């Protein structure tokens, strides 16, 4: 399990921020998008990510066996804005949740 914790409050960073234009304090915080991408790549996915202008570094493509798992403009979901839980397949969600557990506030 990847242990990425805030040095101030001790909570884990949310992997969902790697899919959000305004995640990780709009890119000004501790951006772990490359680490999230690396976990996916180790599981056989081809991942592309980059900086969204002056905002966060986000994942914009996840492919495996010719399938693109990120939404197209015709799905009703928008990359950088929609919650990845709404469009990513269960296999990917389980992998990310295992490696980056949902933070629990005020332990």
Beta strands, then each sheet from edge to edge (+ up, - down):
strand 1: 46-51
strand 2: 57-64
strand 3: 67-68
sheet 1: 1+ 2- 3+
end
